[in-house]
Amino acid sequence: MPFRKLAASLATIFLTVVAAAGQQINTGLKLPLPAGTYPVGRKRFVWKDDGRSGRPVKVDVWYPADSSVGPPGDYFPDLQALLSNSALAVAIRQRYGPALPSLEERTPRTNARDDAQIAQKGRPFTLLLFSPGLGGSPYEYSIQLEDLASHGYVVAAVEHVHDTLGVVLPGEGLVAFDSQLWGRYASPSEPETIKFYEEHAVIWAQDLVFAMQRLATLSSTEDSPFFQAIDLRRIGAFGHSHGGRSAATACMLDSRIKACLNEDGRLDETQLQRPYWPLPGRQFNGVFAMFDWFDPGLDDEDYAGMHTSRVDYARARLKPSGAALEAYRNPSAGSYHVTILRPGMSHTAFTDLPWLTATSQANRTRYAEYLNVIRSTVRDFFDVTLRGSPSHVFACDSVDRQVLVQCFKPAQKN
């Protein structure tokens, strides 16, 4: 997506999904089942970072649970509080379209039980830090996050204040998305705009690092529900869009984070096409992956006329050079560029929103297929990089499930 269009969409609350008026959807929705063996629990925390003037950091945690006893949690627990804000209500109606009535009636059901007891078997669990896209909520990635928890990951997703659709803070009320702030930086390709996004990625990354530190404390505190539940030797970070670039920044801020994945955060593409923003004086100590999609709008006849194939065409077009290649070769443990080649893929398909707002079963099935590829690829990446699990999916220059993998070895340091 060109920077001009992307920046403009960020300023009007990112990832807006507008459905055709009058269309109806199934109000008995249930999220796709996670593929793992663990039941899923969900718990929320709100902390204050005294090192940053008491900045609130709200964290929603998905985790492997001991049992599936109890009712599943609401898809979006804070929805009514957000709808009470007139400006946010307009954005929410646009965002959820025909899905909003069922969300208000709390009929879409998750696979997570709120405050369920964390599993005893399999401890300690790998910790993943997650950052949503600008204006988005972690709940809009529930299909991905539930699946990771079902495979034995503790996933801590941050709701960044002023930059998330709306954050409800106990005793303080609602902090809405700051559309005026982001609206000032919607000018495409302006140096101050790019600088602002880079600086804000650091703020989000600091939120992720702070959440990691607090969870580490909970894991060492005897009366905590997460006591001895988190493996602090195996920590990863990932995110979508601006959250993906922020996750990469977190890897540079804290060497305890060993693996970072950026889901389609391509804000740098009109400049240097780097998959993340380097930080002066900071080394990328872990392994990195850029996970995106490529659909040039060509069919098999077009490829045949050019004497090539979809995969070979993508290999040629996606080969990085210059500053982009340098960025891929900078992480000390190497990098991957992982690209979905399926036609019809889009930036928003990394979220639940297209699946949730689909107005036909055919469209919902199509987006469920995209999400299956996304969640299995993300899981494979962290299985390989943090757990040492073998995976044919991440073989260099391989194509599996229409996902192309390119590998980059670390550059030789003088």
N, C-alpha and C positions, 0 to 999 in steps of 0.2 A: 504494500500500500504506500503510495507516495506520501512524503512528509506533509505536504500541504493538506491533503485530505485527512491524514491521521491527526495532525495537530488540531484541526478544526473540530473533529469529532471528540477529541479529548476535552475541549473547552465546553462542550455541551453535554457533559457527563458520558463517559466512555462506555462503549459496548451497547448503546441504545438499540433495542430491537422493537421495531414498529410492525404490528400485524394489521392485516386488512380489517377494516371496520365491519362489524356484524358477524364475523366468522366465530364459530364455536369450537371449543376443544373439549376433550374428555375430562371430566372433573374427578374421575376416580384414578388419577395417575399415581403410580408408585415408581420410584426411581429404580433403574436397572439394578439387579442384584450384584453385589461385589463378587469377585471371582475367588477370593481367598477363603480360608477356613475359619478365621476368627469372626465372632460377632463383633459389632462395632459400637463403641461408646462415644459420647461427645460431651465436652465440658468447656465452660468458659471462665476466663480470668480477666480481671482488670487490674493493672498495676500502674504505678507512677514511677517514672524514671527521674530520680532526684538529680542525677548528673546532667539532665537536660531541662532544668527548671520545672520539674514535676510533670513532664509531658506524659499524658495518659497513653498507655499501650494496652489495647484490648486484644485478647488472644482467644480464638476458638480452637479447641484441640479435639481431633478425631483420633481414636486409639483402639487397639485390640481389647475386647472386653471378655469377661469370664462367661457370660451367658447373654441370651437375647430376651431375657425376662423384662417385661415392662413395655409400655406403648412406645412406638417410634416417635422421634421428635418432630416438631414442626419443621417444614422446609426452611422458612424464613422467620425465626422467632420474633424479630423486632419489627415486622412489617407494619403492624398497627401504629406503633410509635412513629414510624417514618411517615405514614400517611396522615398523621395529625399535623404535619408541617405542610402548609398549602403549596409552597414552591416545590417541595420534594414530591408531593402527591401528583403533580402534573408530570414530573419526570418519571415517576414510577408507573403511571398509567401508560406512558409511551413505551417504557422499557419492557413491561410484561404483557401489554396488549391483551389478547383474549385469555391469557393465563391468570390475570389478576383476580377475577371472581373466585376461582378455585383456591388461589393462594389466601385470599381473605377468609374463605370458609375452612381453611386448613385441611383441605382434602388431599393435596399431593403429599404422600408419605415418604419419609426417608427410611433408610435401613439402620439408622443410628439411634441408640437409646441414651437420652440425656442422663449424665451422672452415673452411668453404669460402672460397676467395679472393674478396674483394669485387670486384664488377664494375668494370672500367676504363671502359667506355662509359657515358656519361650523367652522369659526375661533374661537380660535387659533388651529392650527394643530399640531399633535404630530410630533416631530423631530426624525428622524433616521439617524445615521451616518454609512457610509458603507465603507469598505476597500476591494479592489479586491485581487485576488491571485497574488503572485509574478510574475512579468512580464506581468500581465494582465491589461486590461483597464476597467474602470467602464462601458464603452459603451457595453462591452461584457456581461453585466448583465442587459441589457435594458429591457428584458421581465419581470424579477423580479421587477425592480425598477419602471417601468411604472405602473405595477399592484398596487404596494403599494401607489403610488401617486394618482391613481384613487380611492383609498379608503380613501383619506384624510390624507395621510402622506406626510410630507416634507422629502425627502431623499437626504442627502448631501454625495456624493461619492468623495473620495479623490484620486487624481492621485499622488502617492508618487514619488517624483523626484529621478532619478537614478534606481528606482526599478520597475517602470511601463514601459511597452513596449517603450513608448516615450512620453515625456511631452513637449508641445509647450508653451513657455512663451513669452508673449508680450514684444517686444523690446530686447529679449535675444535669441530667436530662439529655437531650438530643444535640449532638454536634453534626450539623449538616455539611454536605459537600460544599466547598468554597468555590462556587462557580465564578465569582468575581476575580479571585486570585488567578485561577487557571485561564479565565478569559483574557487576561492581560498578556498571556503568553501563547496566543493562538496564531501569531504571525508566522507563516511558513519560512523555515530556513534562516530566520534571523539569528545572529550569533547570541543575542541575549536570551532568546527562547531556548536554544540548545543548551546554553550554560545553565539556565534555570532547571531544565529537566535533569541534567547531570547532577546538580547540587541536591535536587529533591530525591534522586536515587540514593544519595548518601543518607539522607534523613530516614528514608524507608529501610535502608540496610541497617541503620542503627537500631530501628525498632525490632528488626529480626534478631540482631545480636543480643539486645536486651531481653527479648523473649527467651532466647536460648539460655541466657544466664539465669533467669528466674526458674526455668524448668530444671536446670542443673541443680539449683538450690532445693527445689521440691524433691528431686530424686535422691538427695542426701539427707532429707528431713524425715525422721521416723514417723511422725503423725501425719505425713502428707499422703494423699491417695496415690501419688506417683513414686513413693519411696522405693528405691532400687529398681525402678522400672525402665530407666533410660540408659542406653549405652552411650556415654559421652565420648567414646573413641570413634563412634560412627555417626557423624552428623552431616547432613546435606541440606541444600537450600534450592528452592525452585519458585517460579512465579510466572505469571502470564503478562505479556505486553510490558508496560512500565514496571510491573512487579517482577518480570523476568530479568530485566536489566538491574533492578535493585537487588535481586537475589545474587547475581554475579558480583555486584559491588560488595555484598556481605562477605563473599568468599575472600575478597581482597582485604577487608577490614579485620577479619578474624581467621587465623590459620587453623583453628579447630574445625572449621567447616571444610570438609574434604572433597565435596562434590557439589557442583552447581549446574542447574539447567535453566535455560531461558526459553520459555514457550512464546515464540512469535513476537518478541520485543524488538522491533526493527526501526526504532526511532532515529538511528544514525544513517539510514540507508542513502539519503541524498547527499551526504557528506562523504564519509570514508567507508561506509558499509561494514563497520566493525560490529561484531555481535554483542559487545558490551563496551562500556566506557572505561578505559584504563584510568587508574588513579596514580598520580605522580608519587613516586617513592614507595608504592605498594606492589608486592609480588603476589601473583595468583598462584597460591601454593597447592591447590588441589587439581582435580580434573573438571573440565567444563564441557557442556554440550549446548549447542544452539538447536532448537527443535522448531521447525517451521513447516511451510507447505509451498508447493510450486504448481500452479495450474495456468499455463500460458493460453488456455482456451483453444487448443488444437485437438483434432481427432486423429484416429489411426490413419485415415487417408492423407491428412496433412503431413504426418510423420513419414509415411511411405513416399510421398512426393519429394521430401527432402532427403530421402535415402538414409533415414535414421529411425530410432525408436524413441518412445517416451522417456525411457531411462537414460539412453545415451544423450539425448537432447538436454535433459536435466543436468547430467554430469558436466556437460560443456558449459552450460549457462551458469551453473552454480559454483564453478571453480573460483575460489577467492584469490585475490592478488593484493599487492601493496599493503596498506594499513590493515585491511581485513585479514590477510594471511598472517601478518605479524601478530595480530590479536589472537588468532587461533593457535599460534605456536608459542605464545607467552606462558600459558599455564604449565607449571612444572611437571604435572602428570599427564599432559597432553589434552587434546580436545576432539570432540566429534561435531560434525554438522549433520543433523538428522532431519530429513525432509520427507513429508507426506506428498506422494505424487497422485493421489486420488482426485479425479475431476470433481468440481463443485465444493471442494474444501474452502474454508474461509477463516478469517481471524477470529470471529465470534464462536466458531465451532469448538474451540478449546474450552468454552464455558458450557453450562447446562442450558443456556437461554434458548438457542435455536431448537433444541429438543423439547424444552418446556413449552415454548410458544407455538410449536408446529400445529397447523390446522388440518393436517391429514395424517393418517397412519403411515402412509408411504414416506412422507417427509420425516416423521418421527423415527421411523426405522432407519432411514438414511443417516440422520444425525447420531443415532445410537451406534451405528457402525463406525462413524468417525471417532466417537468417544471411546469405543472399544479399542481402536488402534492407538489412540492417544494414551489411555490409561495403561495399556500393556507396555507401550514403548517407554513411558516414564518409569514404570515399575522395573522394567528390564535394565534401564540405565542405572538406577540406584542399586539394584541387585548386583550388577557387575562391579560398580565402582566402590560401594560401601560394604557389601557382603561377600565379594569375591566369587559370586556365582557364575558359572559358565553360561554363555549366551551366544547362539549363532546369529541373533538379530544384530549384535554390535560387532560383527566381523567387518573389517574395513572393506569399503567399496562393495558392500553386499546390498541386496534388495530383498526384503521380506515383507509381506503384507502391503506391497506398494510403498514401502518406506526405504528410502535411499540413505545409506550411512557412509559418510566420508570421515577419514581419520587424519589427524595432524599430530606429528611427533613434536615434542618440545624443541625449541631452537637451542643450539649450542651456545652456552654463555661463555664469554671471554673472561 
